[in-house]
Amino acid sequence: MAKVLEVKGIDKKNVRTNNVFEIAGTLGIEASRNALINELNHTLGDHGLEVDNRYIMLVSDLMCSKGYMQQIGRHGIAGSKDSVLARAAFEITVPT
């Protein structure tokens, strides 16, 4: 995205991407948070799900709270919990 913004003649106000990590690296974590909110709203809306925007904002705030993007799963936010039970909720079963 940074290289696209450097191209002469590009309308910088209309450059779009859905890669929230690239947005974070180019425009900062707050822009990435806003893009994440928009992407979650679009994805859930496309599946016919209506979720209050405050919940989506809460999840996005949590994912961006450390100043960088974190996943929700066991290697991200859930994996950093102190409680064994909280971490176990995100573990996967071992195939037999």
CORCOR-V928591 format. One line per field, one symbol per residue. phi: phi as a letter, one per 40 degrees, with the letter a starting at -180 (. if undefined). Layout:
phi = ???
//
This chain:
phi = .cccccccgccccbcbabccccccccbhccccdccccccccccccccgcbbddccccccccccbccgacbcccccbcccccccccccccbcbcccb
//
